[in-house]
């Protein structure tokens, strides 16, 4: 059952405004990054395989280290880790921008910066979830607003990247990306948060075990992650390098940015819908919305006219964003506060660990099977994943909680 609700009175507090600005500028840079990296690798002559390896290096480092980021966030506090991560990413992206501006960076340099960027993001990401209840009284409404902002960033970021790539170079995109991390770090420094109670008597190994115990004790949680493994290998991993190659060949560089921007526009609509609608069974409601997601790989394979291409990406983004709000709120309200960072880290690592495999095999597999056929297969597999979300009993029956357990 879906129930429309009114917005809470005190959502836009000082802390939430600062957190909102930090997230939206950081997400703007994140949305520009894969477009710029894919186009840069193709323009430098490294091909689909080069783009896939570079994206996989970032995602692989992130997935491997995010669990430790969660442990450190629970042991100390997520904010210092997030600020340090922003500072590191400012330097990493700035160095890549400088090298691209000065010459022709070798593959190893781009992959190394991707690995370092992924490691830094691994220290940042666990706190993204756990800070929401600290800066907002209503996680559902806050996540909805953040999902709208993410959609706006996903819409504007690729469009900005595509425009800059059409008139300048990838170096400028990476320079702007670096600046977004500086703004994010300043906003996080300015937050005023309550005391964060932690138990520092446990060792890192004990903390990892506690987080794993919490994670595996919830069948709905690891059930979704298993589905996301399939989605990561066969859909999310290949979609950016293969989609870029398919769309750029048919419509040019800027068109890929515009398609990604349309996905962001759909995310805005999905986030707005999640602000107004609260499914009594959130993961089931989100799973129904995920039936829209396969349109992205489908239109990337068929490459119709640009308006139809953007429409497919937009509708796909709507379903993705509505699912994202339901998932984030479910995790935040069902997991105890003192273990949320660790569980969120396992959830993040599990959900994306398969993505680097998909990115790495995208180039070799496309040479064997063809880009179009792989994208069509991704659309079919994405549809199967949506069906699994609404059929699996622990996932479909999980109730909504108003507060964190």
The 8 nearest C-alpha neighbors of each residue, nearest first, counted from 0:
[[1, 279, 278, 2, 280, 277, 284, 276],
 [2, 0, 278, 277, 276, 279, 3, 284],
 [1, 3, 276, 277, 4, 0, 278, 275],
 [4, 2, 276, 275, 1, 277, 5, 274],
 [3, 5, 275, 2, 6, 276, 277, 274],
 [6, 4, 7, 3, 275, 274, 8, 140],
 [5, 7, 8, 4, 140, 274, 10, 275],
 [8, 6, 9, 10, 5, 137, 140, 136],
 [9, 7, 10, 6, 11, 5, 12, 136],
 [10, 8, 11, 7, 12, 136, 135, 6],
 [9, 11, 12, 7, 8, 135, 136, 15],
 [12, 10, 9, 15, 16, 13, 14, 135],
 [11, 13, 15, 14, 10, 16, 9, 135],
 [14, 12, 16, 15, 17, 11, 190, 134],
 [15, 13, 17, 12, 16, 134, 190, 18],
 [14, 16, 18, 134, 12, 17, 13, 11],
 [17, 15, 19, 13, 14, 18, 11, 12],
 [18, 16, 20, 14, 186, 19, 15, 21],
 [17, 19, 15, 21, 16, 20, 22, 14],
 [18, 20, 16, 22, 17, 21, 15, 23],
 [21, 19, 17, 23, 22, 18, 24, 16],
 [22, 20, 183, 18, 19, 186, 24, 23],
 [21, 23, 25, 19, 20, 24, 26, 18],
 [22, 24, 26, 20, 25, 21, 148, 27],
 [25, 23, 27, 179, 26, 22, 21, 20],
 [26, 24, 22, 28, 179, 27, 23, 180],
 [27, 25, 29, 23, 28, 24, 152, 22],
 [28, 26, 152, 24, 156, 30, 25, 29],
 [27, 29, 176, 31, 25, 26, 30, 179],
 [28, 30, 26, 32, 31, 27, 25, 176],
 [31, 29, 156, 153, 27, 28, 32, 26],
 [30, 32, 156, 157, 28, 29, 160, 34],
 [31, 33, 29, 35, 34, 30, 36, 28],
 [34, 32, 36, 35, 37, 31, 30, 54],
 [35, 33, 37, 32, 36, 31, 38, 157],
 [34, 36, 32, 38, 33, 37, 169, 39],
 [35, 37, 33, 39, 34, 38, 32, 40],
 [38, 36, 50, 34, 40, 39, 35, 33],
 [37, 39, 41, 35, 40, 36, 42, 34],
 [40, 38, 36, 42, 41, 37, 35, 169],
 [41, 39, 43, 45, 50, 37, 42, 38],
 [40, 42, 46, 38, 44, 39, 43, 45],
 [43, 41, 39, 44, 40, 38, 45, 46],
 [44, 42, 40, 41, 45, 39, 103, 46],
 [43, 45, 41, 42, 46, 40, 49, 39],
 [44, 46, 49, 40, 41, 43, 47, 48],
 [47, 45, 41, 49, 48, 44, 50, 40],
 [46, 48, 362, 50, 49, 240, 51, 41],
 [49, 47, 362, 51, 46, 50, 52, 363],
 [50, 48, 45, 52, 46, 51, 47, 40],
 [51, 49, 47, 37, 53, 40, 48, 52],
 [50, 52, 358, 48, 359, 54, 49, 53],
 [51, 53, 55, 359, 49, 54, 50, 56],
 [54, 52, 56, 110, 50, 55, 51, 49],
 [53, 55, 51, 57, 56, 52, 50, 58],
 [54, 56, 355, 52, 58, 358, 53, 57],
 [57, 55, 53, 59, 114, 54, 58, 113],
 [58, 56, 117, 113, 114, 54, 55, 60],
 [57, 59, 61, 55, 60, 355, 56, 117],
 [60, 58, 62, 56, 61, 355, 57, 55],
 [61, 59, 117, 63, 118, 114, 57, 62],
 [60, 62, 117, 121, 58, 118, 59, 64],
 [63, 61, 348, 352, 59, 60, 65, 64],
 [62, 64, 60, 61, 65, 59, 348, 66],
 [63, 65, 67, 61, 66, 121, 62, 118],
 [64, 66, 121, 68, 67, 62, 344, 61],
 [67, 65, 344, 69, 68, 64, 345, 70],
 [68, 66, 70, 69, 65, 64, 71, 122],
 [69, 67, 122, 65, 71, 66, 70, 121],
 [68, 70, 341, 340, 344, 72, 66, 67],
 [69, 71, 67, 73, 341, 72, 68, 74],
 [72, 70, 74, 68, 73, 69, 75, 67],
 [71, 73, 77, 76, 69, 75, 70, 74],
 [74, 72, 70, 71, 75, 340, 76, 69],
 [73, 75, 71, 72, 199, 197, 70, 76],
 [74, 76, 72, 73, 71, 197, 77, 199],
 [75, 77, 72, 78, 73, 79, 74, 195],
 [78, 76, 72, 126, 80, 79, 81, 75],
 [77, 79, 81, 80, 76, 82, 126, 187],
 [80, 78, 82, 81, 77, 83, 76, 188],
 [79, 81, 83, 78, 77, 82, 122, 84],
 [80, 82, 123, 84, 78, 79, 83, 77],
 [83, 81, 184, 79, 85, 84, 80, 78],
 [84, 82, 86, 80, 85, 81, 79, 87],
 [83, 85, 119, 81, 87, 82, 86, 123],
 [84, 86, 180, 82, 88, 83, 87, 184],
 [87, 85, 83, 89, 84, 88, 82, 90],
 [88, 86, 84, 90, 89, 85, 91, 83],
 [89, 87, 91, 85, 90, 86, 92, 116],
 [88, 90, 177, 86, 87, 180, 92, 91],
 [89, 91, 93, 87, 88, 92, 94, 86],
 [92, 90, 88, 94, 93, 89, 87, 112],
 [93, 91, 95, 177, 94, 89, 90, 173],
 [92, 94, 90, 96, 91, 95, 177, 174],
 [93, 95, 97, 91, 96, 92, 90, 98],
 [96, 94, 92, 98, 97, 93, 99, 91],
 [95, 97, 170, 93, 173, 99, 174, 94],
 [98, 96, 100, 94, 95, 99, 93, 101],
 [97, 99, 101, 95, 100, 96, 102, 94],
 [100, 98, 170, 96, 102, 97, 101, 95],
 [99, 101, 97, 98, 170, 102, 96, 171],
 [100, 102, 98, 99, 97, 103, 96, 104],
 [101, 103, 99, 100, 98, 104, 97, 105],
 [102, 104, 99, 105, 43, 98, 101, 100],
 [105, 103, 98, 102, 99, 108, 106, 109],
 [106, 104, 107, 108, 103, 109, 110, 43],
 [105, 107, 109, 108, 110, 104, 49, 45],
 [106, 108, 110, 105, 109, 111, 104, 112],
 [109, 107, 111, 110, 106, 105, 112, 104],
 [108, 110, 112, 106, 111, 107, 113, 105],
 [109, 111, 113, 107, 53, 108, 112, 56],
 [112, 110, 114, 108, 113, 109, 107, 115],
 [113, 111, 115, 109, 114, 110, 116, 108],
 [112, 114, 57, 110, 116, 111, 115, 56],
 [113, 115, 57, 111, 117, 56, 60, 112],
 [116, 114, 112, 118, 117, 113, 119, 111],
 [115, 117, 113, 119, 114, 118, 88, 112],
 [116, 118, 61, 57, 60, 120, 114, 115],
 [119, 117, 121, 61, 115, 60, 120, 116],
 [120, 118, 84, 116, 121, 122, 117, 115],
 [119, 121, 123, 117, 122, 118, 124, 116],
 [122, 120, 65, 61, 118, 119, 123, 124],
 [121, 123, 68, 120, 119, 80, 124, 65],
 [124, 122, 81, 120, 121, 84, 125, 80],
 [123, 125, 127, 126, 121, 120, 122, 65],
 [126, 124, 69, 340, 127, 344, 343, 123],
 [127, 125, 77, 129, 128, 124, 130, 123],
 [128, 126, 124, 125, 130, 129, 131, 123],
 [127, 129, 126, 130, 131, 125, 331, 343],
 [128, 130, 126, 131, 127, 340, 132, 339],
 [131, 129, 133, 128, 132, 126, 127, 134],
 [130, 132, 133, 134, 129, 128, 135, 138],
 [133, 131, 135, 134, 130, 138, 136, 129],
 [134, 132, 130, 131, 135, 192, 129, 136],
 [133, 135, 15, 131, 14, 132, 130, 136],
 [136, 134, 132, 137, 133, 131, 10, 15],
 [135, 137, 132, 138, 10, 134, 133, 9],
 [136, 138, 139, 135, 140, 141, 132, 7],
 [137, 139, 141, 140, 142, 132, 328, 135],
 [140, 138, 142, 141, 137, 328, 143, 274],
 [139, 141, 143, 142, 138, 137, 274, 144],
 [142, 140, 138, 144, 143, 139, 145, 137],
 [143, 141, 145, 139, 144, 140, 324, 138],
 [142, 144, 274, 140, 146, 270, 141, 145],
 [143, 145, 147, 141, 146, 142, 140, 148],
 [146, 144, 142, 148, 147, 143, 149, 141],
 [145, 147, 149, 270, 143, 148, 144, 142],
 [148, 146, 267, 270, 150, 144, 149, 145],
 [149, 147, 151, 145, 150, 146, 23, 152],
 [148, 150, 146, 152, 147, 151, 153, 145],
 [149, 151, 263, 266, 267, 153, 147, 148],
 [152, 150, 148, 154, 149, 153, 263, 155],
 [151, 153, 27, 149, 155, 154, 150, 156],
 [154, 152, 263, 150, 30, 156, 151, 155],
 [260, 263, 153, 155, 151, 264, 152, 156],
 [154, 156, 152, 158, 153, 157, 260, 159],
 [157, 155, 31, 30, 27, 159, 153, 158],
 [156, 158, 256, 160, 31, 260, 159, 259],
 [159, 157, 256, 161, 155, 257, 160, 260],
 [160, 158, 162, 156, 157, 161, 155, 163],
 [159, 161, 157, 163, 158, 162, 31, 164],
 [160, 162, 253, 256, 158, 164, 159, 163],
 [163, 161, 165, 159, 164, 160, 158, 253],
 [164, 162, 160, 166, 167, 165, 161, 159],
 [163, 165, 168, 161, 167, 162, 166, 169],
 [164, 166, 162, 163, 167, 253, 161, 252],
 [165, 167, 163, 164, 162, 168, 161, 253],
 [168, 166, 163, 164, 165, 169, 171, 170],
 [169, 167, 164, 170, 171, 163, 166, 172],
 [168, 170, 172, 171, 35, 164, 39, 173],
 [169, 171, 96, 99, 173, 168, 172, 100],
 [172, 170, 174, 169, 173, 168, 175, 96],
 [171, 173, 169, 175, 174, 170, 160, 176],
 [172, 174, 176, 96, 170, 175, 171, 92],
 [175, 173, 171, 177, 96, 176, 172, 93],
 [176, 174, 178, 172, 177, 173, 171, 179],
 [175, 177, 28, 173, 179, 174, 178, 172],
 [178, 176, 89, 92, 174, 175, 180, 93],
 [177, 179, 175, 181, 180, 176, 174, 182],
 [180, 178, 182, 24, 176, 25, 181, 177],
 [179, 181, 85, 183, 178, 182, 177, 89],
 [180, 182, 178, 184, 179, 183, 89, 185],
 [183, 181, 179, 185, 180, 184, 186, 178],
 [184, 182, 21, 180, 186, 181, 185, 25],
 [183, 185, 82, 187, 181, 186, 85, 182],
 [184, 186, 188, 182, 187, 183, 181, 189],
 [187, 185, 189, 183, 17, 188, 184, 21],
 [188, 186, 184, 189, 190, 185, 183, 82],
 [187, 189, 185, 186, 190, 184, 82, 78],
 [188, 190, 186, 187, 185, 191, 17, 14],
 [191, 189, 187, 14, 188, 192, 17, 186],
 [192, 190, 14, 189, 193, 188, 13, 134],
 [191, 193, 190, 194, 133, 134, 14, 195],
 [194, 192, 195, 191, 133, 196, 134, 190],
 [195, 193, 196, 192, 76, 197, 191, 133],
 [194, 196, 193, 197, 76, 75, 192, 73],
 [197, 195, 194, 198, 337, 75, 76, 73],
 [196, 198, 74, 199, 195, 73, 75, 337],
 [197, 199, 200, 74, 201, 196, 73, 337],
 [200, 198, 201, 74, 197, 202, 75, 73],
 [199, 201, 198, 202, 197, 74, 205, 203],
 [202, 200, 199, 205, 206, 203, 198, 204],
 [203, 201, 205, 204, 206, 200, 199, 207],
 [202, 204, 206, 205, 207, 201, 70, 71],
 [203, 205, 207, 202, 206, 208, 201, 209],
 [206, 204, 208, 202, 207, 203, 201, 209],
 [205, 207, 203, 209, 208, 204, 202, 210],
 [206, 208, 204, 210, 205, 209, 211, 203],
 [207, 209, 211, 205, 206, 210, 212, 204],
 [210, 208, 206, 212, 211, 207, 205, 213],
 [209, 211, 341, 342, 207, 213, 208, 212],
 [210, 212, 214, 208, 213, 209, 215, 207],
 [213, 211, 209, 214, 215, 210, 216, 208],
 [214, 212, 210, 216, 211, 215, 209, 342],
 [213, 215, 211, 212, 216, 342, 217, 210],
 [214, 216, 217, 212, 213, 211, 221, 218],
 [215, 217, 213, 214, 212, 218, 211, 220],
 [218, 216, 220, 215, 219, 214, 221, 213],
 [217, 219, 220, 221, 222, 393, 216, 215],
 [220, 218, 394, 393, 222, 217, 221, 223],
 [221, 219, 218, 222, 217, 223, 224, 214],
 [220, 222, 224, 223, 218, 219, 225, 215],
 [223, 221, 219, 225, 220, 224, 218, 226],
 [222, 224, 226, 221, 225, 220, 227, 219],
 [223, 225, 227, 221, 350, 226, 222, 349],
 [226, 224, 228, 222, 227, 223, 221, 229],
 [225, 227, 223, 224, 228, 229, 384, 230],
 [228, 226, 230, 224, 350, 225, 229, 231],
 [229, 227, 231, 225, 353, 226, 230, 350],
 [228, 230, 227, 231, 226, 232, 233, 225],
 [229, 231, 227, 234, 228, 233, 232, 235],
 [232, 230, 354, 235, 353, 228, 236, 229],
 [233, 231, 357, 353, 354, 229, 236, 230],
 [232, 234, 230, 377, 231, 357, 229, 236],
 [235, 233, 377, 230, 236, 231, 237, 238],
 [236, 234, 231, 238, 237, 354, 230, 233],
 [235, 237, 357, 358, 354, 231, 232, 234],
 [236, 238, 358, 361, 357, 234, 241, 235],
 [239, 237, 242, 241, 235, 234, 236, 240],
 [238, 240, 242, 241, 243, 237, 236, 235],
 [241, 239, 243, 242, 51, 238, 237, 47],
 [242, 240, 244, 238, 243, 239, 237, 245],
 [241, 243, 239, 245, 238, 299, 244, 240],
 [244, 242, 240, 241, 246, 245, 247, 239],
 [243, 245, 241, 247, 242, 246, 248, 240],
 [246, 244, 242, 248, 243, 247, 241, 249],
 [245, 247, 249, 243, 248, 244, 250, 255],
 [248, 246, 251, 252, 250, 244, 249, 245],
 [247, 249, 246, 245, 250, 244, 251, 243],
 [250, 248, 246, 247, 251, 245, 302, 244],
 [249, 251, 247, 246, 254, 248, 252, 305],
 [252, 250, 247, 254, 253, 248, 249, 246],
 [253, 251, 247, 254, 255, 161, 165, 256],
 [252, 254, 161, 256, 255, 251, 162, 165],
 [255, 253, 257, 256, 252, 251, 250, 258],
 [256, 254, 258, 257, 253, 252, 246, 243],
 [255, 257, 157, 161, 158, 259, 253, 254],
 [256, 258, 260, 254, 158, 255, 259, 261],
 [259, 257, 309, 261, 255, 260, 256, 254],
 [258, 260, 262, 256, 261, 257, 157, 255],
 [154, 259, 261, 257, 263, 157, 262, 258],
 [262, 260, 313, 264, 258, 263, 309, 259],
 [263, 261, 313, 316, 312, 259, 265, 260],
 [154, 262, 264, 153, 150, 266, 260, 261],
 [265, 263, 261, 267, 154, 266, 262, 150],
 [264, 266, 317, 313, 316, 262, 268, 263],
 [265, 267, 150, 316, 317, 320, 263, 269],
 [268, 266, 147, 150, 264, 270, 265, 269],
 [269, 267, 271, 265, 266, 270, 317, 272],
 [270, 268, 317, 321, 320, 266, 272, 267],
 [269, 271, 147, 146, 273, 143, 267, 272],
 [272, 270, 274, 268, 273, 269, 267, 147],
 [271, 273, 269, 270, 274, 275, 276, 268],
 [272, 274, 270, 276, 271, 275, 143, 321],
 [275, 273, 143, 271, 272, 140, 276, 270],
 [274, 276, 3, 273, 272, 4, 271, 277],
 [277, 275, 3, 273, 2, 1, 274, 272],
 [278, 276, 1, 2, 279, 273, 3, 275],
 [277, 279, 1, 281, 280, 0, 284, 276],
 [278, 280, 399, 0, 281, 398, 277, 1],
 [281, 279, 398, 278, 283, 399, 397, 282],
 [282, 280, 278, 284, 325, 283, 279, 399],
 [283, 281, 285, 284, 280, 286, 395, 394],
 [282, 284, 395, 286, 285, 281, 389, 280],
 [285, 283, 281, 287, 282, 286, 278, 280],
 [284, 286, 322, 282, 288, 283, 287, 321],
 [287, 285, 283, 289, 388, 288, 284, 389],
 [286, 288, 284, 289, 285, 290, 283, 389],
 [287, 289, 318, 285, 286, 290, 291, 322],
 [290, 288, 318, 286, 291, 292, 287, 385],
 [289, 291, 288, 385, 292, 287, 382, 293],
 [292, 290, 315, 289, 318, 293, 288, 294],
 [291, 293, 315, 289, 294, 290, 318, 319],
 [294, 292, 378, 381, 295, 291, 382, 296],
 [293, 295, 297, 311, 292, 315, 296, 298],
 [294, 296, 312, 297, 293, 298, 315, 311],
 [297, 295, 299, 378, 374, 298, 294, 293],
 [296, 298, 294, 300, 378, 295, 299, 375],
 [297, 299, 301, 300, 302, 295, 296, 308],
 [300, 298, 296, 302, 297, 242, 301, 295],
 [301, 299, 371, 374, 298, 297, 302, 375],
 [300, 302, 298, 299, 303, 297, 371, 375],
 [303, 301, 299, 298, 300, 308, 246, 304],
 [304, 302, 301, 308, 307, 305, 298, 306],
 [305, 303, 307, 306, 308, 302, 250, 309],
 [304, 306, 308, 307, 309, 303, 254, 250],
 [307, 305, 309, 308, 304, 310, 303, 311],
 [308, 306, 310, 309, 304, 305, 303, 311],
 [307, 309, 305, 311, 306, 310, 298, 303],
 [308, 310, 258, 312, 306, 261, 307, 311],
 [311, 309, 307, 313, 308, 312, 306, 314],
 [312, 310, 308, 294, 314, 313, 309, 295],
 [311, 313, 262, 295, 309, 315, 310, 314],
 [312, 314, 265, 262, 261, 310, 316, 315],
 [315, 313, 317, 316, 311, 265, 312, 310],
 [314, 316, 292, 291, 312, 313, 317, 318],
 [315, 317, 265, 262, 266, 319, 313, 314],
 [318, 316, 265, 269, 266, 314, 320, 315],
 [317, 319, 288, 289, 291, 321, 316, 315],
 [318, 320, 316, 322, 317, 321, 289, 292],
 [321, 319, 266, 323, 269, 322, 317, 318],
 [320, 322, 269, 318, 323, 324, 319, 273],
 [321, 323, 285, 325, 319, 320, 324, 326],
 [324, 322, 320, 326, 321, 325, 327, 319],
 [325, 323, 327, 321, 326, 322, 142, 143],
 [326, 324, 322, 281, 328, 323, 327, 285],
 [325, 327, 329, 323, 324, 328, 322, 330],
 [328, 326, 324, 330, 329, 325, 323, 331],
 [329, 327, 331, 325, 330, 326, 139, 332],
 [330, 328, 326, 332, 327, 331, 333, 325],
 [329, 331, 327, 333, 328, 332, 334, 326],
 [332, 330, 328, 329, 333, 334, 327, 403],
 [403, 331, 333, 329, 402, 330, 334, 404],
 [334, 332, 404, 330, 403, 331, 329, 335],
 [333, 335, 339, 332, 331, 330, 404, 336],
 [336, 334, 404, 338, 337, 339, 403, 333],
 [337, 335, 339, 338, 334, 403, 129, 404],
 [336, 338, 335, 339, 73, 197, 340, 196],
 [339, 337, 336, 341, 335, 340, 342, 210],
 [338, 340, 342, 336, 341, 343, 334, 337],
 [341, 339, 69, 343, 125, 342, 338, 73],
 [342, 340, 69, 344, 210, 70, 343, 339],
 [341, 343, 345, 339, 210, 344, 340, 214],
 [344, 342, 346, 340, 341, 345, 339, 347],
 [343, 345, 66, 69, 341, 347, 342, 346],
 [346, 344, 348, 342, 343, 347, 66, 349],
 [347, 345, 343, 349, 344, 348, 350, 342],
 [348, 346, 344, 350, 349, 345, 343, 351],
 [349, 347, 62, 345, 352, 351, 346, 350],
 [350, 348, 346, 352, 347, 351, 345, 224],
 [349, 351, 224, 347, 227, 348, 346, 352],
 [350, 352, 354, 353, 348, 349, 347, 231],
 [353, 351, 62, 349, 348, 354, 350, 355],
 [352, 354, 231, 232, 228, 351, 356, 355],
 [353, 355, 231, 236, 357, 351, 232, 356],
 [356, 354, 55, 358, 357, 59, 58, 353],
 [357, 355, 359, 354, 358, 353, 232, 360],
 [356, 358, 236, 232, 354, 237, 355, 360],
 [359, 357, 236, 51, 355, 237, 361, 55],
 [358, 360, 51, 52, 356, 357, 361, 55],
 [359, 361, 357, 363, 362, 358, 364, 356],
 [362, 360, 237, 358, 364, 359, 363, 365],
 [361, 363, 48, 47, 365, 364, 360, 366],
 [364, 362, 366, 360, 365, 361, 367, 48],
 [365, 363, 367, 361, 366, 362, 360, 368],
 [366, 364, 369, 370, 368, 362, 367, 363],
 [367, 365, 363, 364, 369, 368, 362, 370],
 [366, 368, 364, 365, 369, 363, 362, 370],
 [369, 367, 365, 366, 364, 372, 373, 370],
 [370, 368, 365, 372, 371, 366, 367, 373],
 [369, 371, 365, 373, 372, 241, 374, 368],
 [372, 370, 300, 374, 373, 369, 375, 301],
 [373, 371, 375, 374, 369, 370, 376, 368],
 [372, 374, 376, 370, 375, 371, 377, 369],
 [373, 375, 377, 300, 371, 296, 376, 372],
 [376, 374, 372, 378, 377, 373, 297, 300],
 [375, 377, 373, 379, 374, 378, 372, 380],
 [378, 376, 374, 234, 380, 375, 379, 233],
 [379, 377, 293, 381, 375, 296, 297, 376],
 [380, 378, 382, 376, 377, 381, 383, 375],
 [379, 381, 383, 377, 382, 378, 376, 384],
 [382, 380, 384, 378, 293, 383, 379, 377],
 [381, 383, 379, 385, 380, 384, 293, 290],
 [382, 384, 380, 386, 381, 385, 387, 379],
 [385, 383, 387, 381, 386, 382, 226, 380],
 [386, 384, 382, 388, 387, 383, 289, 290],
 [385, 387, 383, 384, 388, 389, 390, 382],
 [386, 388, 384, 390, 385, 389, 391, 383],
 [389, 387, 385, 286, 386, 390, 391, 384],
 [388, 390, 283, 386, 286, 395, 387, 391],
 [389, 391, 387, 388, 392, 386, 395, 394],
 [392, 390, 394, 388, 387, 393, 389, 395],
 [391, 393, 395, 394, 396, 390, 389, 219],
 [394, 392, 219, 396, 395, 391, 397, 218],
 [395, 393, 219, 392, 391, 396, 397, 282],
 [394, 396, 283, 392, 389, 393, 397, 282],
 [397, 395, 393, 394, 392, 398, 280, 283],
 [396, 398, 394, 280, 395, 393, 399, 282],
 [399, 397, 280, 279, 396, 400, 281, 282],
 [398, 400, 279, 280, 281, 401, 397, 329],
 [401, 399, 402, 332, 398, 403, 333, 329],
 [400, 402, 399, 403, 332, 137, 139, 138],
 [403, 401, 332, 400, 404, 333, 138, 137],
 [332, 402, 404, 333, 331, 334, 335, 401],
 [403, 333, 335, 332, 334, 402, 336, 400]]
